[in-house]
Amino acid sequence: MIAPHSSATPAARPAVRKAVVPAAGLGTRFLPATKATPKEMLPVVDKPAIQYVVEEAAAAGLEDILMVTGRHKRAIEDHFDNAFELEQALAAKGDTVRLDAVRDPARLADIHHIRQGDPLGLGHAVLCARHHVGNQPFAVLLGDDLIDARETLLSRMLEVREAHAGSVVALMEADPEQIHLYGCAAVEPTDEEGVVRVTGLVEKPAPGTAPSRYAVIGRYVLDPAVFDVLERTPPGRGGEIQLTDALQDLAAGGTVHGVVFDGLRYDTGDKADYLRTVVRLACARPDLGPEFTAWLKEFVADLEDDEADGRDGHRAA
Ligand code: G1P
């Protein structure tokens, strides 16, 4: 069925249907775990990190997802494919719960894979998606940033794209000591709550030079105009072609907005944050949460006792 169409400007804009998930990084921060396993496949409770990202895109209505992978990333393709023998074995046992868990990833969306070839940076990974995306707006979701499933950040960004056209980035206020780890945006307010105009962007500013406290987090809704800009974007910070640099070009033309997010975001690219993410999500799970939370409280109480006794907290748990 063809959806009714109004000729009013916002509704006439092409809806965003496709998402790009760059997943070609080497995952060096998690070695040796990532020697033979892609970092995107590290489990967060009992699902690989990248499944949460695909679930988020699907929940926002994006039905076509392109993974931009590299060498040694076959496990990602297998995860989002059918697993015939496993499914047969579970079906024969009548284990419908696990059968659904195995089938779910392949049912989330129409998932495609291409390879980046040369690891030339995030901007280059996005450029690799050009042929698949075509001349349509599209979303980009970075796998290291998990946004809690109860949040609606991506849907809000899609609304802002529909209202204003151009490109939209997700921004979060960061501690001034942390901002050099992110792309950073110079912004001006708009009359819309939580929406800013982005006037400039800088990738990982040197300490003391950040234009604001607004960090770009790993969600973008991009106008296809970004592809032409990426084609001519030279290597930037770290010798890589940076998406932030291409967006700076678009921001100078006044076509980039930011959605300010203050909800639950987990950075699974950092070891300590990865551990915090697993604990938080395990506590929130109805099947695991009650038992795990009770254990966690006891564990923390024991640690506190040990600390008070001057011991180092290494006890069997
Ligand atoms: C990338 C982007 C950076 C952004 C960050 C969000 O950096 O280049 O602008 O702030 O993701 O997680 P990376 O963390 O991949 O070095």
Residues whose N, C-alpha, C, O or C-beta is under 5 A from the ligand:
A	BS01	G1P	L122 L181 Y182 G183 V216 I217 G218 T244
